[in-house]
Amino acid sequence: MSFNSINFLIFFPIVALIYYSIPHRVRWVWLLMASYYFYASWNPRLLIFMVTATIITYSSGILLEKVDEISDPKKSILLKKFIVFVSLAACLGILFVFKYLNFFSMNLLRLFSWLNITMNIPHYDLLLPIGISFYTFKALSYTIDIYRKDIKAERNMGKYALFVSFFPQLLAGPIEKSKDFLKQFSEKHIFDYDTVKNGLLLMLWGFVQKLIIADRLAILVNTVYDNPSAYRGFEIITANIFFAFQIYCDFSSYSDIAIGAAQVMGFRSTKNFEQPYFSKSIQEFWRRWHITLSSWFKDYLYFPLGGNRCSKLRNYSNIMVVFLASGLWHGAALHYVIWGVLHGIFQVTGSILKPLKHRIIKILGIRTEVFSYKLIQVLFTFILVDFAWIFFRAGSFADAEILISNMYYFNPEIFTEGTIYNLGLDFKDFMVALFGIGAILVINIWQRNKDLRVQLAKQNTVFRWAVYVIAVITVLIFGIYGSGFDAQEFIYMQF
Amino acid sequence: MVKKFFIKGSIFIIILIAILSVLNPIFILKGGYTSKISQGVYEHTGKSYDILLLGSSHMNSSINPNVLWNEYGITSFNYGTGGQPIDVTYYLLKEILKNHENRDIIVVIDLYYLGLTEEFGEEEYIRYVLDSMKFSKNKLEAIISCTPRDQWVYYLFPLLKYHERWKELSKTDFNFDTRESYYKKGFAAGREVYGKKNLSEFTTESAEIPPKSEEYLNKIIELSQKAGFELVFINTPHDYTSTAGMKSWHKEPAKMFNKVTEIAQYKDIPFINFNNIYKEVDFNFESDMFNNGHMNIWGSNKVTTCFGKFLAENYSLIDHRQDVSYAAWNSDFLYYEKAESAATLK
């Protein structure tokens, strides 16, 4: 079941209600059952892979601690490395088979055919287990955290299984690290009115973003991206800007609902998005976008590679490796890889040009602390990020090429003549979409300095309740959901 | 703290439902059927009618309350809506009876829709009735019995179904006036002439009624016994081959209606199958039908006259034509007559 389904709206209150009604010591059992049920509602057979990853990483944790007790330090370290290797290889192996096998075999075929070698590599039609990239990363973080002695191995296999499968975070994060989250399953969460209310409010905000904005923008975006050669100029630019906000609202709404749902049950999650489109550099963007993924890569890939405590060249190559991995993590296709590589190139180039930039600023006497300078930085960063999104959203690399070459065409008349309203969003829907983007930006600006939920809590009851009620009614009216109705179908031939 | 949460949460949900119940009628798709349900079920209550006419579009275009009034002084209302399945008819009848004094009332039901073999009727047809019904136990039962489980919430809160209408809402949606068309008393028939022969093959054999239809036919009979109203079944003239290609329909409707005759005889309920009495009605299929399923206004006039005679002869109905308290019926009839002659001139 997805978050924006009626099933979830029934499932979640029941889970939370029972969670608070049963004794503390058995609550993890209930949450584990609920999480497995949540996952099985997509496809019960795919549970086997999550269970396998859980058992492997759980056992590796116990073994790592056991091996640590061996008196011979050399032997101990060697064994520990071996255990981590097996655990990582097994988990990444499952991920590889399901997500990347076909991608790699296809590219291998391409390479061979380029070298004029005929090969027969079978193609497997495997159903990608939903959420596999998310839970695999959580499970891997556990093995590494124990190896690094950041945490102690969890003896209770059920609680560990719950950490891997915790339903709010199961399908799209946030990717919590074991050192931050695992211990919370042993905490006693007492029903706290404000915590529950704030969790529900965050979920409501998630639904506003998802149903009113993201899913509405998606209609125009899909029209253009599904048929790239049919559009040009401002049609593509509009679709591209809309996509930037679609993916932001979609992803951050998912995180908000996940964090909110966890909060209702007393869990504290890591922030996943922090006004990313107000970043003044690509580097800053990655500190504000999908924060838990960036932090995972930083902790478990970038730093082990040497991070920035090495030569410049090595540092640049580390950045490129991380972004290549990030591109691949997002999807097994060339256009995701290019998207990742582009972000890597942006950062490396930014870093190389930094001294030159500083010199120009100094020579021309540009004031960098003023609003206009920051605005240009924000806009420039947005343009770079948005350009890279073309590769992310396009169905293929070829589609991205078409979109970019067709983009350079001046056709502002689509706005005055109204042809822009033929891309799936009529005038009224288009206005709601623009209003939605505006609202997101305004709220993001407010969020920079204030916690809006705290501000709202300070207001009088009538105002607060009006906000809640209006938000729900607005989602119900303006949300994109349900089967809709076909007026033609409803007009019955009376006689 | 838990108590505070539940009290506040309940108040919030009540406020939300209250707002939704105000918004639902604004958002529902409106048409002639919306008006008639409102007029006949909720606006004209008490002892408004001697006869209640229920069924699908076949009923809608067959028995004309204005003709019954003009010729026999009988008051009636036609609740027929396009594609109304028999289970929906049952709950609609319950809702009507709740608001009308049912002593001495005669309920006439057209049984064309017994032929439906699917568990549920078409959504848009069901909605003609359910969307216009006010929230009540009957509506709740109707939703549970007549619609698929995954659609319940969309019937309970029609706003969820029609929310996309926010951009096409007009003044009519906010100020929907149902009074204007009341003079028709729910009846509507077309003015075209079908011009083709009836291809039905008539037989004396009988065939089973689809299980859910039979269940609700029995429920209606039980209800009549319990509530003490008179029940009359009819089947209006139509070509049995008109449903021949439909997957969701009884393959042998002629035989099915013979089965109905058997049940009706056994239960001592009058059943008039107009398809079998064209001579008595002086019915000419080619000129009295609008299409192969529905009568035109001239066919309807003949059938209504015949049916009125049956009512007048078999039930002790009072002729209200001279009663001053029924003056509105006379003025409505005059308005109807004027509208009809205007339509004829066109």
Interface residues (C-beta under 8 A of the other chain):
Chain A: I6 Y20 F191 D192 Y193 V196 K197 D426 K428 D429 W465 Y468 V469 V472 I473 L476 I477 F478 G479 Y481 G482 S483 G484 F485 A487 E489 F490 I491 Y492 M493 Q494 F495
Chain B: M1 V2 K4 F5 F12 I15 L16 I19 L20 L23 L29 G31 G32 S57 N60 S61 G82 G83 E124 Y125 R127 Y128 D150 V153 Y154 L159 L160 K161 Y162 H163 E164 W166 K167 A188 A189 G190 E192 F290 N291 H294 N296
